[in-house]
């Protein structure tokens, strides 16, 4: 058991939790909680840390879920840690007693953009990790094909973003790009229509057909899309709003657009 908060492995966990450069250097990220371990693909798992209480609870296996999870843990290398050491390494206020270190999944643009009738999100400089994680979660629910982000977008492996995905980070292809312009040009060559959620849009989003391959551009929470990025879109679309509200949360906007595409596509099945 690891009992000291000064243990090198605990210090390394803290670094991975708090610093994106450390995560990128080592090609890993940390997922907290039972659900994140339960859904984690075994080939990606590098390390598992459990409090003694959690390990004993799972080992007793009073429920089927606990028994299945303990079988999974038993196939891996795991380490028990003291409550104090676990709190030091945890990024949450109420830790569940489980930390999983995973290899960062990697995807290529050519693999993501080859889907028939693909559905994509293009994100420019989003800064809220909770927003980004929620977008992946909503995207999975709506049947998204992949997410492509600018390098100025917050790190998806940020602990808050990872938690907000609720496991979708394991299943939704994504990548960061130096140039959305290059990505959009590539999309055009593949006949993927690009729509920008924009205040200048004159037509409501449900006036368009999203049944064929398409992508939605979502901009920064504060300033929206950059002018030069918005101009690359094939169409501007508008989300109707009453009152004095000028715009919606980025995750809410993305969800509305994705589910409209999902609704349309279900109608033609």
C-alpha positions as CSV (number, residue, x, y, z in Angstrom):
1,X,0.0,0.0,0.0
2,X,1.1,3.6,-0.7
3,X,0.6,5.6,2.4
4,X,2.7,8.7,2.0
5,X,1.5,11.8,0.2
6,X,5.2,12.3,-0.8
7,X,5.4,9.0,-2.6
8,X,6.8,9.5,-6.2
9,X,3.8,7.8,-7.8
10,X,1.4,10.1,-5.9
11,X,3.4,13.1,-7.0
12,X,3.3,11.9,-10.6
13,X,-0.5,11.5,-10.4
14,X,-0.8,15.1,-9.2
15,X,1.3,16.3,-12.1
16,X,-0.8,14.3,-14.6
17,X,-4.0,15.7,-13.0
18,X,-2.8,19.3,-13.0
19,X,-0.5,19.8,-16.0
20,X,-1.4,19.2,-19.7
21,X,2.3,19.3,-20.6
22,X,2.9,16.4,-18.3
23,X,0.0,14.4,-19.7
24,X,1.2,15.1,-23.3
25,X,4.8,14.2,-22.5
26,X,3.8,10.8,-21.1
27,X,0.8,10.2,-23.4
28,X,-1.5,9.5,-20.5
29,X,-4.6,10.9,-18.7
30,X,-6.3,10.2,-15.4
31,X,-9.9,9.2,-15.1
32,X,-11.7,9.2,-11.7
33,X,-14.5,7.1,-10.5
34,X,-16.1,3.6,-10.8
35,X,-17.9,4.4,-14.0
36,X,-14.9,5.6,-15.8
37,X,-13.0,2.5,-14.8
38,X,-15.9,0.3,-15.7
39,X,-16.1,1.7,-19.2
40,X,-12.4,2.1,-19.8
41,X,-11.0,-0.1,-22.7
42,X,-8.6,-2.5,-21.1
43,X,-5.9,-2.0,-23.8
44,X,-5.7,1.7,-22.7
45,X,-5.3,1.0,-19.0
46,X,-1.8,1.5,-17.6
47,X,-2.4,1.8,-13.8
48,X,-5.2,1.6,-11.3
49,X,-5.2,3.1,-7.8
50,X,-7.8,2.1,-5.2
51,X,-8.3,3.1,-1.6
52,X,-8.3,0.1,0.8
53,X,-12.0,0.6,1.5
54,X,-12.9,0.6,-2.2
55,X,-10.8,-2.4,-2.9
56,X,-12.5,-4.3,0.0
57,X,-15.9,-3.3,-1.1
58,X,-15.3,-4.5,-4.7
59,X,-13.6,-7.6,-3.6
60,X,-16.6,-8.7,-1.5
61,X,-18.7,-8.3,-4.7
62,X,-22.2,-7.8,-3.2
63,X,-23.6,-6.7,-6.6
64,X,-23.1,-8.1,-10.1
65,X,-21.5,-4.8,-11.2
66,X,-19.0,-4.9,-8.3
67,X,-18.1,-8.5,-9.2
68,X,-17.6,-7.6,-12.9
69,X,-15.5,-4.6,-12.0
70,X,-13.3,-6.5,-9.6
71,X,-12.7,-9.2,-12.2
72,X,-11.5,-6.4,-14.5
73,X,-9.3,-4.9,-11.9
74,X,-7.8,-8.3,-11.0
75,X,-6.6,-8.7,-14.6
76,X,-4.6,-5.5,-14.3
77,X,-1.9,-4.1,-12.1
78,X,-3.4,-2.1,-9.3
79,X,-2.2,-0.4,-6.2
80,X,-4.0,0.4,-2.9
81,X,-3.4,3.8,-1.4
82,X,-4.2,5.4,1.9
83,X,-7.1,7.9,2.1
84,X,-4.7,10.8,2.6
85,X,-2.6,9.8,-0.4
86,X,-5.7,9.3,-2.5
87,X,-7.1,12.8,-1.6
88,X,-3.7,14.3,-2.5
89,X,-3.9,12.7,-6.0
90,X,-7.6,13.2,-6.6
91,X,-9.0,16.2,-8.5
92,X,-12.5,15.9,-6.9
93,X,-14.0,17.2,-3.7
94,X,-15.7,13.8,-2.9
95,X,-13.4,11.1,-4.3
96,X,-14.9,7.7,-5.1
97,X,-11.7,5.8,-4.3
98,X,-10.7,4.9,-7.8
99,X,-8.1,6.5,-10.1
100,X,-7.3,5.0,-13.5
101,X,-4.3,6.0,-15.6
102,X,-4.9,5.5,-19.3
103,X,-3.0,5.9,-22.5
104,X,-4.3,8.8,-24.6
105,X,-6.1,7.5,-27.7
106,X,-4.9,8.8,-31.0
107,X,-6.9,9.3,-34.2
108,X,-6.0,10.5,-37.7
109,X,-8.0,12.9,-39.8
110,X,-8.3,10.6,-42.7
111,X,-9.8,7.9,-40.5
112,X,-12.4,10.3,-39.1
113,X,-13.5,11.9,-42.3
114,X,-14.2,8.8,-44.3
115,X,-17.5,7.8,-42.7
116,X,-20.6,7.7,-44.9
117,X,-23.0,10.4,-43.9
118,X,-20.7,11.6,-41.2
119,X,-21.7,14.0,-38.5
120,X,-18.9,16.3,-37.2
121,X,-18.2,19.1,-34.8
122,X,-15.5,21.7,-35.5
123,X,-14.6,23.5,-32.3
124,X,-12.6,26.8,-32.2
125,X,-10.8,27.8,-29.0
126,X,-13.3,26.5,-26.4
127,X,-11.9,27.2,-23.0
128,X,-14.3,25.6,-20.5
129,X,-13.3,21.9,-19.9
130,X,-16.8,21.1,-18.7
131,X,-18.3,22.5,-21.9
132,X,-15.9,20.3,-24.0
133,X,-16.7,17.2,-22.0
134,X,-20.4,17.8,-22.2
135,X,-20.1,18.3,-26.0
136,X,-18.5,14.8,-26.4
137,X,-21.2,13.3,-24.2
138,X,-24.1,14.9,-26.2
139,X,-22.3,14.1,-29.4
140,X,-22.2,10.4,-28.6
141,X,-25.9,10.5,-27.8
142,X,-26.6,12.1,-31.2
143,X,-24.5,9.7,-33.1
144,X,-21.6,12.0,-33.9
145,X,-18.8,10.7,-36.1
146,X,-15.9,12.8,-34.7
147,X,-14.8,16.1,-33.1
148,X,-12.0,18.3,-34.5
149,X,-10.6,21.1,-32.4
150,X,-8.2,23.9,-32.8
151,X,-5.0,23.8,-30.8
152,X,-6.4,26.8,-28.8
153,X,-9.1,24.6,-27.4
154,X,-8.8,23.4,-23.8
155,X,-7.2,20.0,-23.3
156,X,-9.8,17.2,-23.5
157,X,-7.7,15.2,-21.0
158,X,-8.2,17.9,-18.4
159,X,-9.7,16.0,-15.4
160,X,-12.9,18.2,-15.5
161,X,-13.4,17.5,-19.2
162,X,-12.8,13.8,-18.7
163,X,-15.4,13.6,-16.0
164,X,-17.9,15.6,-18.0
165,X,-17.7,13.1,-20.9
166,X,-19.0,10.3,-18.7
167,X,-17.1,7.8,-20.7
168,X,-17.6,9.2,-24.2
169,X,-13.9,10.1,-24.3
170,X,-13.3,6.4,-24.8
171,X,-15.6,6.1,-27.8
172,X,-15.8,9.3,-29.8
173,X,-12.9,10.0,-32.3
174,X,-11.3,13.4,-31.9
175,X,-8.2,15.3,-32.8
176,X,-6.6,18.7,-32.5
177,X,-5.5,20.6,-35.6
178,X,-3.2,23.5,-36.4
179,X,-5.6,24.8,-39.1
180,X,-9.4,24.5,-39.3
181,X,-9.1,26.1,-42.7
182,X,-7.2,23.0,-44.0
183,X,-9.7,20.7,-42.3
184,X,-12.6,22.5,-44.0
185,X,-10.9,22.4,-47.4
186,X,-10.5,18.7,-46.9
187,X,-14.2,18.4,-45.9
188,X,-15.2,20.2,-49.1
189,X,-13.2,17.8,-51.2
190,X,-15.2,15.0,-49.5
191,X,-18.6,16.8,-50.0
192,X,-19.1,17.4,-46.3
193,X,-21.2,20.6,-45.9
194,X,-20.0,23.0,-43.1
195,X,-22.5,25.0,-41.1
196,X,-21.7,27.8,-38.7
197,X,-23.8,28.7,-35.7
198,X,-23.7,32.4,-36.1
199,X,-25.6,35.6,-35.1
200,X,-25.6,36.7,-38.7
201,X,-27.5,33.6,-39.8
202,X,-30.8,34.6,-41.4
203,X,-32.3,31.1,-41.6
204,X,-33.2,28.9,-38.6
205,X,-31.2,25.7,-38.1
206,X,-34.2,23.5,-38.8
207,X,-34.6,25.0,-42.3
208,X,-31.6,23.0,-43.5
209,X,-31.2,19.3,-44.3
210,X,-28.5,17.6,-42.4
211,X,-29.2,14.1,-43.8
212,X,-25.9,14.0,-45.7
213,X,-22.4,14.4,-44.4
214,X,-22.1,17.7,-42.5
215,X,-20.2,19.5,-39.8
216,X,-21.1,22.3,-37.3
217,X,-18.7,25.1,-36.4
218,X,-18.9,26.1,-32.7
219,X,-16.8,29.1,-31.5
220,X,-15.3,30.3,-28.3
221,X,-17.6,30.8,-25.3
222,X,-17.0,34.6,-25.2
223,X,-16.3,35.8,-28.6
224,X,-17.8,33.1,-30.8
225,X,-16.2,32.2,-34.1
226,X,-13.3,34.2,-35.5
227,X,-14.4,36.2,-38.6
228,X,-12.0,34.3,-40.9
229,X,-13.2,31.0,-39.6
230,X,-16.9,31.8,-40.0
231,X,-16.4,32.9,-43.6
232,X,-15.2,29.4,-44.4
233,X,-18.7,28.0,-43.7
234,X,-21.0,27.0,-46.5
235,X,-24.0,28.3,-44.6
236,X,-24.8,30.4,-41.5
237,X,-27.5,29.0,-39.3
238,X,-29.4,30.6,-36.5
239,X,-30.8,29.3,-33.2
240,X,-34.0,31.2,-32.3
241,X,-33.9,33.0,-28.9
242,X,-36.5,35.1,-27.1
243,X,-35.9,37.9,-24.6
244,X,-32.6,39.6,-24.4
245,X,-30.4,36.5,-24.8
246,X,-27.9,36.9,-27.6
247,X,-26.3,33.5,-27.5
248,X,-26.4,30.1,-25.8
249,X,-23.8,28.1,-24.0
250,X,-21.5,26.4,-26.5
251,X,-22.4,22.9,-25.3
252,X,-26.1,23.7,-25.5
253,X,-25.8,25.1,-29.0
254,X,-23.8,22.1,-30.2
255,X,-26.4,19.7,-28.7
256,X,-29.3,21.4,-30.3
257,X,-27.7,21.2,-33.8
258,X,-26.5,17.6,-33.4
259,X,-29.9,16.4,-32.2
260,X,-31.6,18.2,-35.1
261,X,-29.4,16.3,-37.5
262,X,-30.2,13.1,-35.5
263,X,-33.9,13.8,-35.7
264,X,-33.8,14.3,-39.5
265,X,-31.7,11.2,-40.0
266,X,-34.1,9.0,-38.0
267,X,-37.0,10.1,-40.2
268,X,-35.4,8.6,-43.3
269,X,-34.4,5.2,-41.8
